[in-house]
């Protein structure tokens, strides 16, 4: 097998393998049953279609064959029975009528007798419907069933038949209201589902929408692969009815998929699988192991079953794959329904082409018949990949080049890494990337493709940049502040043909411009240059700066105080040529240097606004400051010597009645020197109500002594002491 990796600048090819079912209905009903549905251990007779044996020799529109061309469907092939496409009605059928909640209309009833060579029946199926999801939990749903009758059956349907289309491990029939997403549809009510199965929501594990959109699967949802099973008596005659119909109308259709050759008795199924993420049909040396799965119906697990198998094909055990180590015998113990063994291909490095591996097995049924089963796969070598890459030459430096890569005939998915040379660092990853392409040099990259097996193949890619057009210089001359006397000029070289030149600006969206290499009488700002020749376009830019841009700034020290207040003004401005001072007190001056200025402020007003205007070129800038005069606040207080704390709201507290006091510290003691009241700081707290500070009890009448310190807003500090007469 060869695998090709291709990469080219600005080139992308994709391969999209989507799920697709190929549906046909050109096969007679008899051939469908005998050749597509039946497996090992079953002999069929008396086939009928919709109640008649006359039509089974021809094809019918709702009895179809399907095969999976995308490899994503659970069944590779089989039989599809649908409610639509057939002829006539199935309203006559009593079993469909029994399970329907409304009138049975169109559909298909496929019936036949069969004799099993074993003591079990098993076949695989999937039910799907367009009534999913809107009509989940409604009272109008399409119906289907597998009604089997014969020895050992005593069910409620015609001829004591039982419906074996059941939710796994329950006696609940599979239906739209019993197997769904677990949520009622827009036209449904959860109670309706709960009435059919109280545990209906737990059945959501058997529901899927994975195949919605698949060609040949026109349904809104359906079941996963399920198995219908029944216990039989070897050699006896049984009858089965496989039926499906629309109910109430013919608007929304349903179908049941039956796996090819799965309708069998006491057959051990053999399947050989590999890693589906790499290749689900072959084994690859050095990549994937295979699993051989022997399985028997769950209804057969009560006894020990011995299976004898042999290997065949071109692939040789012990040479092309490791020994299976089972001596050709598989033994199912009671309770076991599946046994798996591993096939491990040997990577020998020899190109032998795909080698067929077959596994054939047989078992002896309770009737003494021999039932054969077979599975097969292919073993292939590690793929050889030829990497094809197209070198690219560009004549204009675009900074980067879009490059896209794809791989064919390998094992998806693929990952890609682009390694930049000569540093060997991983530059980027992905199948569609931008690669750097520097001017006038060859840019080298290695692209590595890694497939799902981990096989890595690579090749180099060259991006050659051969650009000759260049802007050698783009120069700008300044302009004085606020004026338009700047200029820009550019020099170009390497042009092919007559170059087209253009300056524009100021700013990227300016409508102003000139088709020339130089431009004068410009204000400050960015100007953009563009030159084009017959191959390429190159861009550049230049900034016209301003000279002598004035920035006004000064400091006033101090900026507040009491009058008279001397203030020093320090000029910190830049870019100026003249300076205009207004000191806010009627004085002003214009100077031509950064010299310090001095002013003294009186108390004629509280705030003086000071400004400095700085001039430079045709521009100016202004700075402001304020000088605040703090008025003098005189400290005052009284010194009462008696108060009467008797609760009559007259002279009940002792206070100094302070004016313009910033803080007051006071201590009051009795005649023995014990402190009865104390306050510091806040003047409003220097108030005594005649109670003892420590005990909270009222002080008795008598003489008390105070010591107080008063602090004013102008820095005053006055100490006082005296006595107080407390009278009650």
Order of alpha helices (4+ residues) and beta strands (2+ residues): beta-beta-beta-beta-beta-alpha-beta-beta-beta-beta-alpha-beta-beta-beta-beta-beta-beta-beta-beta-beta-beta-beta-beta-beta-beta-beta-beta-beta-beta-beta-beta-beta-beta-beta-beta-beta-beta-beta-beta-beta-beta-beta-beta-beta-beta-beta-beta-beta-beta-beta-beta-beta-beta-beta-beta-beta
